[in-house]
């Protein structure tokens, strides 16, 4: 693995004006850095210069730089960590997750509706995984299945195994866009998984996964698609039941 590199001081889009409105300067810096990231000039795991260097370069306060970086973090383009600075991250759907979360919080969207959206997505993923999977994908799917079926594991471990199984299938398609689309849905449905696995146990999910895995191993596209359809439909029904209980409370 190549070592992370600290990016050289970025070039401002235009010469900063001393009397510029701070809000405008924040927007200008955000747009500039966003362009550098999206163009590929700044690559995944590159580290941005320290805030003080960027502040000096842009002739603004460090709070302005901090706010701009915060906006990029909200878009899922950078991640700041103590001791390692701010680094560029590969697209993972984080920005879209915030949109979904807002809709859930505002009551515009329910978890069962979010699960419904998985049906066309994950049946396609299962079909392509059956066609394109490798032996390594099968090994990883079997490991996730073993963890899901272990009665000694905690609920958290079972939820993690469930999510990992679906993430591996998305990777097995060979198309990274499926991973980017699926990940925010997966993260928002963690609570739904806790509730369904907590109430119904892991037996049903384990059986559904077993049928999906068997079809993917046989490279049976139609069987993989159908097994996933049954799985997602059952999950949507369970979440709809929880939503109805909430309406009645």
N, C-alpha and C positions, 0 to 999 in steps of 0.2 A: 504493500500500500504506500502511495507517495505521501510525502510529508506535506502538511498544510502550509500554505504560503501566505504571508502577510501582504495584502494588496498595497501597491504604491499609492501615494496620495492621489485622489481622484481629481479630475479636472472639472471645474465648475462650468455649467452651461453658459453663463454670462457673468461678467464682472459684478460682484455684489455691490449693491448701493447701500451706503451707511444708514440711510433713513428708511430703508425698506421695512414694511410691516412684518412683524415676526411671523404671523400666520402665513404670509406669502413666502417668506424665506423657508419655512418648514415645508410647504408644498413644493417649492422649487428643489430643495435638497432631496425630498422623497422621490419626486419624479426623476431626477437625475440618476440617483442610485438604482431606482427601479429599471431604468433603461439599460444601465450597465449590466444589471443582473440578467434581464431578459435577452439582451444581445449576446450574452455568453462571455463578455469581457471579464465579468466577475463570475467565477465558477463555484460549484458546490464545494463547501468546506474551506473556501478562501476566507481569510480573516480580515475584517475591515480595520483600518488604522484606529488608534485610540480616539475617544471623543475629543480630547483636547487638540489633537492634530487636525481633525476634521473641522472643529470650531475655528481654529486659526486659519485654515485654508479658505473657509467660507465666510470668515469675518463675522461670525455670529457667536452667541453664547452657547455654552455646552448644553443648556437646557433645550435650546432649539434643535441641536443635533440629536439629543436624546429623544425628543418628541418625534422627529423624522424617522429615527431607527425604530421607535415604538410602532409607528404606522406600518413600516415594512414587516415588522414582526407580526402584526395583525393580519397582514396579507400572506403570512407563511413563507416569506422570502428570506428572513434572517432569524437567527436564534442567539440570544445573549446568555452566557453562562459565566458564573463567578470563576475567575482564574484563567478562562480561555478566551475571553473577549466576545465579540460579535462575529458570527460566521454565517456565510451564505449557506442556505439549505436547499436540497433538491425539492422540487414540487411534490407535495404529499396531500394536497386537498385541505390543508388547515384553514385557509381562508374561506372555503366553501362551508366547512364545518361551522364556522361562526355564523354564517347566514342561516343555516339550518337551525342552529341553537336559538338564534333570535326568533325565528318563526315558531319554534316550540314554546319558548318563554312567553310569547305574545298570544299564544292560543290559536295562531293561524294554521298550525300543523300539529297533528297528533302522532305519537310513536307508531301506531298501527298503520297510519298513512305512509309514514316513512318506510316502514317494512314493506308495504305494497309496492313501493318503487323498486325494491330489490328484485321483484319477480322477473321482469324482463332482463334486468342486468345480470343477475346471478345464473339464470338458466342459460344465457349466452356464454357466460364465463365457464360454466360446467361443460358445455358442449365443446368449446374451444380447448379447454384443458384436456378433455378426453382425446382430442385430435393431436395436441401438440406437447403433452406432458413428457417429461424425461424420467428416467429411473430414480433420479435424485428427488424429484417432486413426489414420486410415490413413497419414497422412504420418509420424507418429511410429513406427508399426509398420514402415514401409518403411525408415526410418532405422536402426532397431534391426537389421533384417534385413540391411541393407547392411554394418553393422559386424560382424555375426556371420559374414558371408560373405567378409570381407576377409582373405586369407591373410597379410597383413603385420601384422595385429594380434596382440597378445600373448594368451596364454591368459586372463589377467585381463580383458582387453577383451572377449574372446569370452564369458566367463562373465557379465560385466556386461550385454552385449547380450542374452544369453539371458534373464536375469532381467528386464531392461527390457521385453522383448517380452511376457512374461506379465503384468507389472505394468500395462502399457498396456491389455491386454485386460480386466483386472479393472476398470480405470478406465472403460473404454468401456461397461461394463454399466450405468453410471449409478447403481449401488447401492454406496455406500461400504463396506457390511459385507463385501463380497467382498474389498476391498483390505485391510481389517483382518484378515480370516481368512487371506488368502494370504501376507501379508508375513512373518510369523514362519516359515511353512513354507519360503518362498523363502530366508530367511537361513540356516536350518539345513541347507538342501540345497546351499549354496554349495560345500562340500567334495565332495559327490556330483557336482556339475556339473564341478568341476575334474577329477575322476577320469574321468568318462565322456568329456568333451571331450578330455582329455589322451590317453586310450587310443584312442578311436574317431574322433577328429577332429570337425570341425564339419559335415562333409558331410551326415550323417544328420539332425542337428538342423536344419540349414539347409533341407533338403528338406521336413521335417515342418512347419517354420514357414511355408514357402512355400505349402503346401497349406492351412494354417489361414488365412493371410493372404488367399489367393485366395477362399476361401469367405466370409470376413468382408467382403471388398470387394463380393462379389456379393450380400451379405445372405442367403446360403444357410445357414439355421440348422442343418439336418440335416447338411450337408457339413462345417460348422465343428465341430460336435459330434463327428462321426466322425473327422475329421482330428486333433482333440485327443486322442481316445481312443487312436488308434494311437500318437501321440507319447508320451503318458504311460505307456502299456503297455510300450513299448520301453524307456523310461527306468527303469521299475520292474524290468524284467528285467535290465538292466545292473547296477543296484544290488544285485539279488539275487545276481548272479554275484560281485560284490565281497564280499558278506557270506559267501558260501560259501567263497571263497578265504580269508577271515579265519578261518573255523571250521576249515579244514584246516591252517592254519599252526601 
